[in-house]
């Protein structure tokens, strides 16, 4: 029975993206999960109450305090806040979200704060890591590059500590920005974020054989210009590596053999191992540099190294505890009920865009324009959303709709589930496609 409860807890964590309250609650509700996952209705609903109502900003104004999605689904009270970290929801109403953002922080007597910038090449996994650190998916995630188009802010508040996460777009060169007609924000936002950072987390996708063996020139330039800001290296997607010994050589290359002022011996260890047939990743990329090349390819001033999979909550928990421990005495920037600085409409548009990038081929998703035509609260607190997707070609229109409308219907269902867990309310999302004139 205990095993069954643990499995239920893991499943609920996967569906809801939050920490579970315990195996008893999971046992009670695990039988209802298949119906939630298998729902074929366009209107995605759940049993939940409003996450934030009106200008009542104090946690006492909400029956469950700073609700987590699991509290809302299971209707459980959490009397001891020290045992369970509650993840705030986002209000479906823009004015309420704006009011919360400017409200005086409800900080404790001895507050601590840390501003963290996530830096890395496009598609390194920054948004995935941010979502896991926050405990709720508020940033879009896709395997295609440039999913994050501008700086987005997330807030972790635990006890007396507040960590502000700045999820920046992947660093690109000015030439690439001009060549692909990308937004200027993709070029400027990471640099703006660095000016106010207390700590830089540099993310590297170690599963990418073409880029993993050196930091990009843009990342190195950023680190060099703001060398006074402490930095840590996060080697992401280590679960994708078949030969873990590759991590040793990658570590040596990305840190130039120095971490926290101490010289590493990993290069010698890797090369002297008998029977080690793992070829150097430096030889696999088309534009890679040899270890002896005088041009800088790593950063010798990282304070710590973390090797993890951003999809693993256990891995991310270690990094999260490190960030909380690095916080310095100082006033909070936000009320504890703030999870992100994004407006509800921005969150919705980004989640829809995520699905466009995931399901549409090649350049098609980048040519889709989004227009929200309805956003209102319906009966019983249900959020009613309608968004038009404008495309330049009839062929794009057919691709987006899919055979018998299945594709666009599937996207609406999946986005609805994501929004349900962000706003903690019933969501009815309608997507329509229109040809640009």
C-alpha angles and dihedrals in degrees: 000000000000090000090052090052092051091050090050091050092051091049092050090048090052094049098041103029095224140105115275123237095222146305096275093064090045092054091052095052106028091093090061096053097082091059090052094049095043097049111134096185120117089223106072111204139175137180103261145123132228114295094209128008128193123320094319097122102167115099089235089067090069118070093225098034111225095004123219120205089248092054088053096048096044099034092229127156118224106208097173109057091183091069099047129042108218117211113214120232126226120248116244088220117081095210091054092048090049091048092051092050093057096038117115109268114254091222125167127243095275106031124185128197140187130185111208127191118202108212131183149111119295113288095014091132101261096141093045090052092046092052092050093048091050094047094229132068108249100140124069117249128199140155089233121087126258096028089142105061101178141010114294127190130217129182129213114192120183123164107309095345130090123187118192113205119204107199103198130191115261111279112256135175122256089243092057091046091055096040094054096034091237125172116276088234089072088062101038109034099072090053093049090051093053092061092069100032126124093187136014122214110199111201122203125184102223092187091068106088092191099058109017099088097066140027113250117258089244093055091047091049090051093048092047095050091049097035091143090069113088114241139196130196121231115193103202133199094026088152088072093062116097093192111046091191087078087072091068094059092041090053091052092049098045093047098034085236096297129104124173089349094304125114118239125222096201097110092058092044093053096046095046096051110112116229094017103146097172104119119223111272087220089073094054103064124082095225101033127135127224120249090250096051111120091223112099115251101162141038118245095195103071112132096203141007125218123191111196151128111250087214092062114086091198092054093046092047090066091054091045092054089050091053092049090050092052093058115119129217108273144110121293118249097211144033112264089247092066116102100164140001092228120111117241090250092052091051091051094047091049093050091051090048089052090059092046090055092045099050107027122079130241115323097351098097092049090060096053117106119204126214124179109214100171133030115158143132112253133192117322092010096297114158111230115200131175122181130180119216111209118202131183098221137046090227089058089049092055092047092050095049094045128198108330090349093291097133099052090043091053092050091051091051094049095046089047091057091050092049091047090060093045099047097027094223139097112285130200111187124185121189123191131180125222133179115242112241 
